[in-house]
Amino acid sequence: MTAPVKISVLVPVYNVEPYLAQCLESICAQTLRELEVICVDDASTDGSLSILREFAERDPRIRVIQAPSNGGLSRTRNLAMNHAEGEYLMLVDSDDWLETDLLEEMYGRAKALDADKLVCGFRYYYESDPDREDRFLPEDVAAPDKGWIPCNPETIGKIHHGAGGMMIRRSIVEEYGIRFPEGVTCEDLYFHYVSFPRCRRICVVSRAAYVYRKRSGSITSGFASGSSLQSLDYLTVARLVLEEWKQSGILEEYREAFLKMLVMGVRNIRKYAPHAVQKEVTRKVSQMLRRENLYRPGEGSSSLSLREDKLLKTWLAGKSGLDFSYYWKRMRKAAARMLRR
């Protein structure tokens, strides 16, 4: 009798021929054996599909699915989720890799603590500087006698929202029809903020056991270029979360959590997007705050920081809030670009 699948590992694949084998080897070597590995090739034009087929011949746990056309990261992940059968879903990007005991530890904790969602720490591997190593260990705010954190408006923003290294109970995703939004970046931010309120408990594995490759040509490298319009998707995703929470009837409960997410998103837009679009961003944020009556100064106790409160008050008044530090950073970046020419 075939053992039940404990974790469905979802691997979206697109033109990652130089990195794919390392990713798949790290998954196939996991000490937890009751896995299925669902790899969706998003119409790659390099040798990625051949590598997938080669691994599938060697390991029957690997299932290869071909997308009919290139649809982007969200559509590829959604297609993988549609084919998953495991108790939990684990998302792994195809140029990253895992330490060999990570899935066993995460699944063991999930079962011991009846957790719906888990996140782990990660370390960066820089292709341009292999000796450099940065680690991110998410803060574990769980009480020592519990080991888990309740999923509520106070904790949603304290948990890392990246999809890589995130594990979630599949039954929750299927019950509420949760999928990644197509056609936008910041899709992992949406998935976190929509799925988190549906969960009861979350666990943090404070080990840097997920290795995140930083390379030129990746989605995030273009996003953080300093002049990318992709960062405007922070505002698009905020609208999508707002509509989802309204339809679910939880917006009032999570209102301040939404405001904190909005501030984080707009600050990233200020950091990454061209100056020419900043005025329009302010107008849209002000309109959103007024139309939905989201920001209510003087209403009493608030979880907003003084900085968040000040920015929201400024945006509500239709002002950008851009100060000297913003323009100074822009000048320094422009000067650096000129010197590199």
N, C-alpha and C positions, 0 to 999 in steps of 0.2 A: 504494500500500500504506500502511495506517495505521501511524504510528510507535508503537512500544511505549510504554505509559504508565510514566513514570519514578516519579511520585509520585501517590498517591491522597490528595487533601486531603479530610478528613472534617469536615463542619460540621453539628453538631446545632443545630436551630433550634426555639425556642419563645418566642413573643411578644416578638420583638426588632425590631419594625417600625421604630423610629427609628434603629437601628444597623446593620441587616442590609446595606443597600446599600453602606455604606463597607467592610464586611468583604469582601463579594463583589468589589467593584471592586479591592481590594488584591490579591486572589487572581488574578483574571482578568488583571491587569496585570503579573504576574510575568514576569521575563525568561526563566525556564525555561518553555517552552511545552508540553512533553510531559506534561501534567497531566490528571487527571480530578478533578472537584470533585463529591463526593457529599454532597448536602444532604438531611438527613432532617427533615421537619417533624413535630414531636411534637404534632400536633393543636392547633396554635396557634389562638387565638380572635381575633387581630388580623389585620392585613394582611400578615403574614410570608409566607404561601403565595403570595399574588399577586406579591410581589416576587421570590420564587424562580422562579416561572413566567416572569416578564418577563425575568430574567437568562438563564434556560435558552433562551429564544427567541433571544437575542442571541449566546450563546456555546454551541456544541454540546458543549463539554467538561463542562458542568454537567448533572448528573443529579439530578432531584428525586424523592424517595421520601416518601410519606405514611405515617406510622405510623397504624394503625387506631384507636388511642386514646392518650391521654397516658400515657407509661410512665416518664418521667424521663430524666435525662441519660445514665445508664449504658446503659439499653436503647436509646436513640437512637444512641449511639455504636456499640453492638454491631451494630445493624441496618445502619449505614453500613459497618462492617467486613465484614459478610456480602456486600456488593455490590462491594467493592473489587477491582481487578485490577492495581494498580500494583506496581512493585518495592518501593517503600517506602510507608508510611503516615505522614501528617502530620495532627496534630490541631489544629484551629483553632476556638475558641469564636466564636459568631456575633455577639458584640458587640465582638470584638477586631479588629485588623487587622495587616498585615505590611508591612514595607518591601519594595519591588518586586524586589530582587535576593536576598532571603533564601533562597528555595527553590533557586535556582541555586547559591548558595554551599554550602548544606547538602548538596545532591546531589553536587556536585563533590568535596567532602571525603569524603563517604561512599564514592564510587567510588575515589578516589585512595588511600584508607587502608583500604579493605575493612572499613568500620565497619558494625556491625549496628544501632547506635542512636546518635542525636545529640540534643543539647539545645542550645538557644541562650539568650542573655540576653534580657531584656525590660525595658521601661520601663512605668511606670504612668501612665495618663491619668485624672486625677480630674475627674469631671464637675462637682463642687461647687467645684473650685479648678483651673481649666485651666492656670494659670501654674505650678502646682506640678509638679515632675517628679522622680520617684524612679526610679533604675535598679538593676537586679539583674544583675550579671555573674557567672555561675557560675565558680567557680575552675577553671582549666585546669591540672590537676596532671600532664598528660602530659609526658614527656621531650621536649625540643625536637627530638631526632633521630627521634622516632616520630610525634608528633602525635595519638596515640590512647592510651587508658587501658584496661588489661585489666579485664574484668568479673569481679570476685571479691569475697569477703566484706569485704576491706579497703577497697574503693572504692565499694561499693553505697550507703553512707550519705553519701558526699561529692558525689553527683550530685543535682541538683535533681529532685524527683519529680513536678513539675506536668505535666499532660497538654498544656497549651497550649505550643506551640513545641517539642514532642517529635516526633522522627521515628524510625521503627523499620522494620527489614526485614520485609516482610509474610510471607515464608515462615516466619519464626520464630513469629510469632503464630499462623499456621495450623497449623504442625506440632504445636504444643503446646496448641492450642485455647484460647489466652489471650483472655479477654474481661473487660470491666469488671463488677464485682459490682453487681447491681441492688438497689435499695431502701436503699442507704446512701450517705451523703456520704463524703468521703475516698477516693472510688473511684480517683483517680489515684495515691494512695499504694499501694493494692493492686496496680494495674497495673504500677507501677515495680518493686516488690519481687518480683513473680512473674515478670516478663519479664526482668529484669536478669540473673539467673543463667543464662538460656538464651542470652544473647548472649556473644560473644567479645571484641569491641572496642567502645568508645564514644568519640565525639568531642565536644568542647565547642567551640561557636562563641561566643566571648566578644564578641558584639555585641548591643546592646540593640535588636534588629531586630523583635521581636515586641512589639506594643503591647497592653497589658492594661488594659481599661477598668474603672475602679472606679466603681460606680454604686449608688445605693440600690435595693433591691428584688432585687438579685442573690442567688444562693445563698450566696456567701461573706459578703455584708454581714449576712445574718441569722445566719450561723454564728458570726461574731465579735462578736455583740451583748453578750456577757458573761453571759448567762443562758440560753444555748441548749443544749438537750439533744442537738442534732445533733453536738456535739463528742464525745459518747459513742461515736460511730461509729469513733473512733480505736481503741477497744478491740475493737469488732466486726471491723474490718479486720485488727487484729493476730491475732485468732483465725483468720480466713480464711487469712492468710499462713502461720500456724503449721501449719494442716492441709494446705495445699498443699505446703509444704516437707517435711512428714512423709511424705506420699504419694509425693513425688518422691525421697525418700531423701537430701535435702541439708540437713536440719535441723541435724545435728551440725556439719557444715562451716560453716553460717551461723548457729550458735547465738548467738554474741556480737553479730553483726549484728542478729539479731532482738531481743536485749536492748536494744541501743542504739535501735532503732526503737520499742520498747515504752516506754522512758523518754521519748523525744520525744513520743509520743502521749499518755501520761499527764500530762506537764507541760502539754500543750495543753488537756487536759480540766480540769486545775486552773485554767487561765487563763480558760476560756470557760464551763464548766458551772456550774450553781448549786451552792452549798455543800451543799444537802440531799442530793445524790447522791454526794458525795465518799467517804463511808464505805463505800458499796456498791462503788464503784470499787476501793477498797483491798482489799476482801474478794475481789473477782474476780481482781485481779492476783496477790494472795498465793496464791490457789488455783491459778492457772495456773502460777506459778513452781514450786510444790511438786509438782503433779501431773506436770508434764513434766520435772522436774529440770533446769530451764533455768539457774538461777543457782547457780554452784558456787564460793563464795569459798574462797580459799586453794589453788586447783588449779594455780597457776603463772602463767605469763605471761598477760597479759590486755590486750585493746585498749580495755577500759572505762576511762573517766576516773575520777578520784577522786570526782567528784560523782555520776556514774552508779552507781558501785559503792556509794556511801553510800545512795542512794535505793533501789536494789534490795535491799540488806541490810535497810533499814527496812521495805519492803513485804513481804519474805519473812517478817518477824516479825509481820506483820499490823498494822503501824502506818502512819498516813497520811503522815507526813513533812511535814505542814503546819506551817510555823513562823510567826513574827511577821510576816514580810514578806508572806505570803499574806493574813493577816487585815487588815494595814494597807492593802494594795491594795484589798481588798473594801470597807473603810470609806471610802476615798477615792472609789471609784466610786459608792457609795451616796450620799455627800454631794454629789457632782457632779450626780447625777440629781435629788436633792431641790432643789438650787439652780436647775435648769433649769425646774422646774414653776412 
